Amino acid sequence: MDITQSNEILLSFTVEDLQLEAIERIGRKLNDEEIRIAKKGLESGLLTSIDVVYSTIFNEMIKYE
């Protein structure tokens, strides 16, 4: 397996990603205010549960050592 660069992006969300999800879920695109609210929610949600995500990742790695 190749060694990854330390600045490689592992996960990203674009406004386009958000808009596609909005179209699928609510049948329309979001306006600027809704995008701002969604961005805040994404940041909050990801930061709140990142410890759970990391724990899961590293526990899986330990299983395969």
N, C-alpha and C positions, 0 to 999 in steps of 0.2 A: 504494500500500500504506500502511496506517495505521502510524503510529509507535507502538510498544508502550510500555507503562509500564515503568519500570526495576524495579519490584517484582513484575512479572507472573511467575507460576510457569510454567516451561517444561516441567517433568516432575515427576511425583510418583507415589509408590507408596503405596497404602493397605493396611491389614491385609486389607480385603476383596479387593483385587487379589491379594494373596499367597494368601489362602485359596482363591480361585477357581482359581488356578494349581495349588495343592496338590491340590485335588479332581481336576483334570484329569490331573495327572501321577502322583499316588500314590493317588488314590481316597478321600481323606479330608481333613478339616481338620487344621490344625496345632494343637498345644497351646501354652500360653504359653512354655514353654522353647524349643520349636521355632521359634516366632515370633521370640524373642530371637536365636537362632542365625541365622535367615534375615536378620534386620535387620542383624546384624553382617556377614554375607556380602555383602549388597547394598551396604552402605556401602563395604566393602573393595574389592569388585569394581568399583564405579563410580569410586572414587577412583583405583584402580590404572590403569584404562584411559581416564580422562578426557582425558589428553593425546592419545591416539590419536583419540578422538572429535573433539576440537577441531581437530586437524590435518586430519582428513577434512573437517569442515565448512568450514574456512577455505580449504582447497585447492579445494574445489568452488566457493566464492564467487569465488576468483581466476580460475578458468576462464571464468566468465561476465561478467567485467568488460570 
